[in-house]
Each structure stands twice: as C-alpha cells, then as structure tokens.
Amino acid sequence: MQITREARLNRTALLLSDEQLEKLKNAHVMLLGLGGVGSYAAEALARAGVGEMTIVDNDDVAVSNLNRQLPALSSTIGQNKVDVVAERLRDLAPDLVLHAVNAFYLPETPVPVPENCSMVVDAIDTTSAKLHLAEVCMARGIPLVSCMGMGNRLDPTKIVIGDIYETSGCPLCRVMRSQLRKRGIPSLRCVYSTEPAIEPRVKEGAETKGTGRPAPGSVSFVPSVAGLYLAYEAIRQIAGI
C-alpha cells in the first residue's frame, strides 16, 4: 500500500505548522544507541516526520533486551539491532532517507557525524564516547541532546529535560559535569532522572556487564519515556516548537 508523507503526518499537521513540518522534513538527525532509550527515540523521530536519519549501534538483540527495547522480539534474537530498527523505520516511513551504521562509537573509532547533520541524539552508555561526541558537536556547532543514566530507576515521572549543569543526584551526570568543565563545554542539553538509583536485587546467575559488575535493573516504562523525551527535545529544537 502506497502511503504519502502527507497522509501519515495528517494528525501531526493539526499541531505543527507547514513551516515546522518542512523543517523536520529537511532535517538530518544522527542518533547513536538503539537500546531501551534510543530505539524509542528513533521511532518517535521517524513518526514525527524527520526526513533523514543516521542510526548507529553495533549490538545484537539479546533475550535480556525483551523487557524494554523496541527491536527485541523472540523472532529477532541474535540479529543486529541497527538492521532490525532500520527495517521497522523504513516500513513506517518509506519516504525517510535512512543510513544504518553497524558500529560502536568510541573516541578512538568515532563514527563520523554527517556534514549536513542538523541534530545529534546521544543514547549511548559509554561515558568517554558521550564526552567525545559533545566535543565534536561543540566544535562543529551541531545541537546535541544526551541521555543520562536510566538504569535502576522505576519512576518515569522523575525524568526531566534540562542542562547538565542543573543536574544533581545522578552519578553519571556528576562525572559528565566535571569532565565537560575540563573540556570547556559550557552547556549540554540532556534528559536525566531526579530519582535516586535503586540498589538492584542480587540474584544468582544474574547478567553481568563486561566489567564483571551486575547489569543494571530496568523496566519497560523508564527508558522508553527517556527516549521519547530525547525525541521531543530534538524535534523542539529543529522545528522551533
């Protein structure tokens, strides 16, 4: 079935002006990380009418992702997340110009930010990568919105949008504030939780991260809300909402 861009954005056009929709159509958003936060951000951006996207992730779908990540289904276990998300986005928005990059962004091996990039959305976990990305975006004058820690949280109503230097209580935010100051970065728009992290229950045979530490606890309705907040902030800045 052929569905036009105008038809699929019919309801959105009741809230956004023609000029705002055109800004979204002409925008190129780079989104890094397609986990519980990033997968929801990616879908919201595509559904809102962003015309071009570059999505970046190198993880495969795992059973432990089923509780919170859009690409995670019993049928997609073991597949590349970026491929699963790309197929989904192309299905919902055939007019979307989409670049799917199977890579892990690190300071030593950064994924190039496209020349025509309008906005960067950071949904990655690695602190060094987040800091490097912030440096790149500042140097190039590209707006950036970054998600802070959502693990071990239960209350989605405690998630807010603000500047990194306004944050408190979040260990990742504390590290980011300190390191951003050292790099001379005066501001970073971010999505963060004001809820103190919960101490996860210790369970025999629980999943561990590469460091050997227990993986953080998660639930379906916290990272998803954070992802939608990321998409809102990106769309707000692009369209001038």
Helices and strands as residue ranges (DSSP letters): H 5-8, G 12-14, H 18-25, E 28-32, H 38-48, E 52-56, G 63-65, H 81-92, E 97-101, E 119-122, H 127-140, E 144-147, G 156-158, E 159-163, G 164-166, H 171-182, E 189-193, H 223-239
